[in-house]
């Protein structure tokens, strides 16, 4: 099997070993996911068997110590903050990748990529602290209380923007040069080539970046916990405080016992179901 222009190839035994190693890693990855899901289900099952699944959607409120287990406000808070962040970060990330890849001068493109890589490496607690001392007071001047759904959306947008940008940029780099040459020969301009050739050719990679960003947004805890207000309610505006499923687990797991603890594992199971559902929808939509 030829691997490069230098006609270097692995011996057959080494190729077989690599193939089996890849299969082993695939099995290990799948097993980890199954074990995690099984653990969550095992811990959540006692409460689900006791009260049924519908009460997590129909109870009056979230007060586990009073046998009220309504998760709907947290589910909506998670979905609204994540989807809002994706709607902001996706076009911004793709357009910034296009600019740095095709329009920016080389020195500016390199500087911008280094900046994006730096943003990708910043811990979430730093984003949350910045949002708490800068973003929340700014929103509070516009509309109190400041800690709100909007703050959660904005901080998540900033956090997932590097993921969308870097993956999109890598996808653009993988587009063959012959595509550009053929498009130029047909008389297409720069934007025509980007819109009609580059984006369709790199679609799978761009969508993979969006999926990765969505997973990070749904699973983010600390930054959202610090800026979103953590009030268990269905938000009636962008300026209303919200609580996400991840923040709910982080806030209450330290002192939860018995049924309350099981309810938090149900929260984790719900979060996994939300992520899996969104991934399936995205895959089917763009297949």
N, C-alpha and C positions, 0 to 999 in steps of 0.2 A: 504494500500500500504506500503510495507516494505521499509524503507529508509536506514537501516544500520544493522550491525550484532547484535545490541542490540534490534532488533525487535520493534523499536520505530516508530510510524506512526502518522500522523496528523489526527485529526477528519475530517470527510467528508466535513463539512462546511468550514473549514479552507482551505482544498485543493481546493474547488470550488472558494473561494475568491482569492487564489494565482493564479489560472488559469485565472480568469477574470482580475486580475491585470496585468498578463503577456500579455494578449490580448490587454489591454488598452495601455500598454507601446509600443507594436508593432504598434498599430494604431497611437499613438502620434509620433513615430519615422518616420513612413511613411508619416504622414501629414506634418511634418517639411520638409522633403525632397521635397515633392510636392510644398509646399509654397515657398521654396527657389528657386526651378526651375521656378515656375510661376512668381516670382518677377523678376528674371533675364530675362525671356522671355518678360515680360511686359515692362521693361526698354529698351530692345534691339529692340523690335518690330517696333518702329517708323522708325529707320534707315534702318532696313531690308526691310520694306515696301517701303521706299523711293528709295533705290538703288539696292535692290535684294541681294540674298545671294552669288551669284557668284563673285561679286566684292571683297569680302573678300579673294578670292583666285587668282584673276586675275589682280588686280590693280598693278601699277608699283612699289609702295612702301608703307610704313606706314607713311603718313603725313596727319592726320585727318583734320588739319586746311586748307589743300589744296585739300580736298576731295579725298585723297588716303587712302585706308583702307586695304591694303594687310596684312593678319595675318599669311601667310604661314611661314615667317622666325621665328615668335614666336612659332608657333605650332611645327615646326621642332626642334627648340631649346629646347622646353619642352620635346618632345619625346626623343631626343638624350641624354640629360642630365639624364633623369629618367631611360631610358633603359640601358644606360651605367652603372649607379649606381647599378641597379638591377643585371646586369651581374657580377659585381664585388662583391657585398655584399651578394648575395644569396649563392654561394658556400663557401665563407669565413665564413658566419654565420652558415651554416649547419655543416661544418667541425669543427668549433670551439665548437659548441654545442656537437658534437660527442666526441671530445677530452675531454672536461670538464666532460662529463657524463660517459664515459666508459674507458678512458685511464689515465686521470690525477689523481695524488694522492688527497685524500680528502681535504687537506688543500689548495692545489693549485686550485682545482675545486671551492671551496667556495670563495677564493680570486678572481678568474676570474669572477665568477657570480656577485660578488659585484661591480667589476670594470665595467662590462657591464651594470648593473643597474644604476651606476653612469653616464655612457655615455648617457643612455636613458633619464636621467633627465636634462641634460645640455640644456639651452635655445639655440634656433637656432642662435640668434644674437652672442652668444659666439663662436659657430662654425664658423660663418661668419667672425668674427673679427680675430680668429686664422688663418683662411684661407687667409685673406687679408694681414696679417703681416708676415706669415711664408710660406704658400703654394704658394701664387702668386709670391713672389720673387724667390723661388726655381724654379718654372716653367719658370720665366723670364730669369734665367740664362741658361736654356736649350734652350728656344725659346721665344723671345719677342712676345707679350707684357706681358705675364704672366696671366692676367685676360682672361680666355678662357673657351672653352667647357670642356677641360680636368680638369681645376680647379673646375668647377661646378660638374663634374662627381665624382671627388675624395671627395669633401666635402659632397656631398649627400651620397656617399657610406659609409662614416664614420657615418653619421647621422642615416641611416636606418639599419646599421649593428646590433645594439642592438635589434631592433625589430625582425629581422630574428632569431637571436641567442636565445633570450628569449622564443619566441613562439616555436621554434624547440625543445628547451630543455624541455619545458612543455609537448610537444607532446611525446617526448621520455619517460618522466616519466609516462605517462599514458599507456604505453604498458604493458600488463599483464605479471607477472613473469612467468606464465606457458608457455608462448611463448619461453622464454629463456631456461627453463628446457627441453622442447620438442626438441628445436634445439640442445642443448648440448647432449641430448640422441641420436640424429642422427649423432653426431660426427662433427658438424660444429664448426669452430674456431670463435674467437672473431669478426673478420671482416666479416666472412661469415654470422654470426648472424645479424650484423648491416646492411649489404647490403641486405640480403635475407629475414629478418624478421622485424627488427625495422623500416627501412625506408618505406617499403610497409604498415606496420601497422599504422604508424604515418603520412602517406602521406597527409591526409586531413588537419591535424593541421599545417604541414609544409607549405602547399599551402596557408592556411589562413594567416600565417605569411608573406609570400611573397606578398600576396594581400594587407595586411596592410602596408607593407613597400613601395609598389608601390604607394599606395594612398598618403603616406606622401611625397614621392619623387616628385610626380606630383604637390602637393599642396604647397611645400616649397617655401618661398618667400625671406626672409631676407638674408639667407646665400648665396643663388645663386645670389641674387642681388649684394652682396658685392664682389663676386669673378669672376663672369662670363663675365664682361666687358660691358654688356648692349648695344651692338651695334646691330641694327636691320639689320641682314643679314643672308643669308643661309650659314652656316659654310662650308668651303672647307677643313678643317683639324681640328684635335683635339686642335690645338693651336690658333684657330680663336675665337674672342669674339662672344658671342651670347646673346640674350635676350629671356627670357621665358615669357609665358603668365602672370604668377603671378607677375613677376617683372615689366612687362609692366603696369599692373593695379596699382601696388603700386607707380610707378614713376609718372604716369600721372593723376591719379584720383583726386589729390589735386587741380588741376587747370583746369580740363576738364569741358567743358560746351556744351550744345546742342548736336549736332551730334557726337562730340568727346566723350562726356560722354556715349552716347548710344553705340558707337563703343567699349568702354571699357567693357560695359555689354555684348556685343557680345563676347568679349574675355573670360569673365567668363563663358558664356554659352558654348563656344567651349571647355573650359577646362573641364567642367562637362561631355560633350559628349566624350571627349578623355578618361577620367577616366572610364566612363560607358562602352565604347567600349572595352578598355583593360580588364576590369573585366569580360565582357561577353566572350571574347576570351580565357582568362585563365580558366574560369569555363568550357567552352566547351572542351578545350584541355585536361583537367585533370579529366573530369567526368568519 
